């Protein structure tokens, strides 16, 4: 009989679309979840799209809505459909997801596909980011971490060199994935 805090349907839809975009919509079940949320909850989609734009989450939301429409015939208003379809990054991403779902179904378990999957997810997600979000992500990614400081012990006056150490360490760590991603 206890009340348990939970997300509103609107927040849950934003979270589901963000999650799907971050993982390149690799599971068709995630699209089903979005479609189910749209069909069973009374969500004011135009208002939610405005809110998503304010918080920098518009493209992942539009992509989730477009995939639900294209793959599962989820009904969207013409205005929302064309808003999603006319965004070139969203439209191109939706086409890529559809191709990927077919490829994954055909080659499930192939180590060749799995090896560069994370790099592909990052590339895909970067396309959905605004310029500001991309800049902030790159700044965070380039900030030295504990592993970078441990890799090379430099005196305090040479701390800026850790900004060079970090990319070198990352390339060393992910060299096989990077190689496969570049050769695709």
VEXGUMI-326670 format. One record per atom (N, C-alpha, C): residue in three letters; x, y, z. Coordinates in steps of 0.1 Angstrom, whole numbers, plus 5000, padded with zeros to 4 digits. Example, Ala and Ser with C-alpha at 12.3 -4.5 7.8 and 13.67 -1.06 7.14 Angstrom:
BEGIN
ALA513249435078ALA512349555078ALA513249675078SER512849785071SER513749895071SER512950005079
***
This chain:
BEGIN
UNK500849885000UNK500050005000UNK500850135000UNK502250124997UNK503050244997UNK503050304984UNK503150434983UNK503350504971UNK504750504967UNK505050474954UNK506450464949UNK506550574939UNK507550654940UNK507750764930UNK508150704917UNK507650754906UNK507950704893UNK507950824883UNK508450804871UNK508550904861UNK507150924855UNK506851044851UNK505651074843UNK505751004830UNK504650974823UNK504750914809UNK505551004800UNK505451134801UNK506251224792UNK507751204795UNK508151204808UNK509551184811UNK510051044807UNK509250944809UNK509550814805UNK509750794790UNK508950864782UNK509150864768UNK510450934764UNK510751044770UNK512051104767UNK513251014771UNK513150954783UNK514250864787UNK514350744777UNK513250684773UNK513250574764UNK513950614751UNK513550724746UNK514050774733UNK515550804734UNK515950864745UNK517350894747UNK518150764748UNK517650674755UNK518350544756UNK518450474743UNK517350474735UNK517450414722UNK518450474713UNK518450614713UNK519450684705UNK520850654709UNK521150654722UNK522450624727UNK522950484723UNK522050394721UNK522450254718UNK522050224703UNK521750324695UNK521550314681UNK520250224678UNK519350224687UNK518150154686UNK518350014682UNK519349944689UNK519749814685UNK518749704688UNK517749734696UNK516649644699UNK515349684694UNK514649604686UNK513349644681UNK512349654692UNK512549584703UNK511649594714UNK511649734720UNK512649814719UNK512649944724UNK511750034716UNK511650004703UNK510750084694UNK509250044698UNK509049914701UNK507749864706UNK507349944719UNK508349954728UNK508050024740UNK507550174738UNK508250234729UNK507950374725UNK506550384719UNK506250284710UNK504950284703UNK503850254714UNK504150164723UNK503150134734UNK502850254742UNK503950334746UNK503750454754UNK502950554747UNK503150574734UNK502450674726UNK500950634725UNK500750504723UNK499350454721UNK498550444734UNK499150414745UNK498350394757UNK498350514767UNK499250604766UNK499250724775UNK498850844767UNK498150934774UNK497751054768UNK498851154769UNK499751154759UNK500951244759UNK500651354749UNK500851474754UNK500751594745UNK502151604737UNK502251534726UNK503451534719UNK504051664714UNK503151764709UNK503751894705UNK504351964717UNK503751954729UNK504252014741UNK505551944745UNK505551814744UNK506751734748UNK507951764739UNK507651784726UNK508751824717UNK509351954720UNK508552054724UNK509052184728UNK509852164741UNK509452094750UNK510252064762UNK511552004759UNK511451904750UNK512651824746UNK513651924739UNK513152014732UNK514052114725UNK514852194736UNK514052234746UNK514652324756UNK515852244764UNK515652114766UNK516652044773UNK517651974764UNK517551994751UNK518551944742UNK518251794738UNK517051754739UNK516651614737UNK515751594725UNK515551694717UNK514551694706UNK514851584696UNK516051574691UNK516351484680UNK516151334685UNK516651294696UNK516351154701UNK514851134702UNK514051224707UNK512651204708UNK512051194694UNK512351284685UNK511851274671UNK512151144664UNK513451104667UNK513850974661UNK512950854666UNK512750854679UNK511950744685UNK510550754679UNK509950874678UNK508650884672UNK508550834658UNK509550874650UNK509650844636UNK509750694634UNK510650624642UNK510750484641UNK509450414645UNK508850454655UNK507550394659UNK506550404648UNK506550514641UNK505650534630UNK506050444618UNK507250454614UNK507750384602UNK507750234604UNK508150184616UNK508250034618UNK507049974623UNK506250044631UNK505049984637UNK503750054634UNK503750144625UNK502550214621UNK501850284633UNK502650334642UNK502150414653UNK501650544647UNK500450584651UNK499850704645UNK500450834651UNK500950914642UNK501451054646UNK500651154638UNK500551274644UNK499851374636UNK500751414624UNK500251464613UNK501051494602UNK502151604606UNK501751694614UNK502751794619UNK503951734625UNK503751644634UNK504851574641UNK505651494632UNK504951414623UNK505651334614UNK506551414605UNK506051524600UNK506851604591UNK507951674598UNK507751714611UNK508751774619UNK509951674620UNK509651544622UNK510751444624UNK511351414610UNK510551404600UNK510951364587UNK511851474580UNK511551594583UNK512251714577UNK513551744583UNK513851684595UNK515151704602UNK516051604595UNK517051654587UNK517851564580UNK518651454588UNK519151504600UNK519851414609UNK518851304614UNK517651334618UNK516751244623UNK516251144612UNK515951194600UNK515551114589UNK516651014585UNK517851064583UNK518950974580UNK519250874590UNK519150914603UNK519350814614UNK518250714614UNK517050744611UNK515950644611UNK516250544600UNK516650594588UNK517050494577UNK518150404581UNK519150464588UNK520250384593UNK519850274603UNK518950314612UNK518450214622UNK517750104615UNK516950134605UNK516150024598UNK517149934591UNK518149984585UNK519149894578UNK519949814589UNK520249874600UNK520949804610UNK520149694616UNK518849714618UNK518049614624UNK518049484615UNK517949514602UNK517949404593UNK519349334593UNK520449404593UNK521749354593UNK521949274606UNK521549324617UNK521749254630UNK520949124630UNK519749124625UNK518949004624UNK519648894615UNK520348944605UNK520948854596UNK522348794601UNK523048874609UNK524348844613UNK524448834628UNK523448804635UNK523448804650UNK524648714655UNK525348774664UNK526548704670UNK527848714662UNK527848774651UNK529048794643UNK530048884650UNK531248834653UNK532248914660UNK532649034651UNK532549024638UNK532949134630UNK531949254632UNK530749234634UNK529749334637UNK529949394651UNK530149304661UNK530249344675UNK531449424678UNK532549404671UNK533849464674UNK533749614672UNK533049664662UNK533049814660UNK531649874664UNK530849794671UNK529449844674UNK529549964683UNK530349974693UNK530350084702UNK530850214695UNK531750204686UNK532250324678UNK531050364669UNK530350274663UNK529150314655UNK528150374663UNK527850334676UNK526850394684UNK527250544687UNK528550564690UNK529050694693UNK528850784681UNK529250744669UNK529150814657UNK527650854654UNK526850754656UNK525350774654UNK524850874663UNK525150864676UNK524650954686UNK525151094684UNK526351114680UNK526951244677UNK526151314666UNK525651244656UNK524851304646UNK523551364651UNK523051314662UNK521751364668UNK522051484677UNK523251514681UNK523551614690UNK523551754684UNK523251854692UNK523351994687UNK524852024688UNK525252134681UNK526652174681UNK527152194696UNK526352264704UNK526652284718UNK526852154726UNK525952064724UNK526051934731UNK527351864726UNK527651864714UNK528751794708UNK530051854714UNK530151994714UNK531252064720UNK531452024735UNK530452024743UNK530551994757UNK530951844759UNK530451754750UNK530851614751UNK532351594748UNK532751664738UNK534251654734UNK535151714745UNK534651824751UNK535451884762UNK535551784774UNK534351724777UNK534351624788UNK535251504785UNK535251464772UNK535951344768UNK537451374768UNK537851494766UNK539251534765UNK539851564779UNK539051574789UNK539551614802UNK540251484808UNK541551504813UNK542351394818UNK541651334830UNK541751194831UNK541151114842UNK542251054850UNK541950984860UNK542950924869UNK543850824861UNK543250744852UNK544050654844UNK545150724836UNK544750844831UNK545750924824UNK546850974832UNK546551014844UNK547551064854UNK548450954858UNK547950834859UNK548750714863UNK549650664851UNK549150694839UNK549950644827UNK551250714826UNK551250844829UNK552550914828UNK552551014840UNK553650994848UNK553851084860UNK554551204856UNK553851314855UNK554451444851UNK554451544863UNK555451634863UNK555351734873UNK554251834871UNK553751904881UNK552651994881UNK552752094869UNK553852144867UNK554052244856UNK553752194842UNK553852064841UNK553551994828UNK552151934827UNK551251974837UNK549951914837UNK549251924823UNK549352044816UNK548652054803UNK548951934793UNK550151874795UNK550551764786UNK549551644788UNK548851634799UNK547951524801UNK546851534791UNK546551654785UNK545551664774UNK546051594762UNK547351564761UNK547851494750UNK547951344753UNK548251314766UNK548351174771UNK546951104770UNK545851184773UNK544551114773UNK544151054759UNK544251134748UNK543951074735UNK544850954732UNK546150964735UNK547050854732UNK546650734740UNK546250744753UNK545850634761UNK544550574755UNK543650654751UNK542350604745UNK542650534732UNK543450584724UNK543850514711UNK544450384714UNK545350374724UNK545950254728UNK544950154733UNK544050194741UNK543050114747UNK542050054737UNK541650144727UNK540650104718UNK541150084703UNK542450064702UNK542950054688UNK542349954679UNK541949834684UNK541349734675UNK539949784671UNK539149844680UNK537849894676UNK537950004666UNK538850094669UNK539050214660UNK539550164646UNK540450064645UNK540850014633UNK539749954625UNK538849874631UNK537749814624UNK536749914620UNK536550014628UNK535650124625UNK536150204613UNK537450234612UNK538050304601UNK537950224588UNK538050094589UNK538150014577UNK536749974572UNK535750014579UNK534349964574UNK533950034561
***
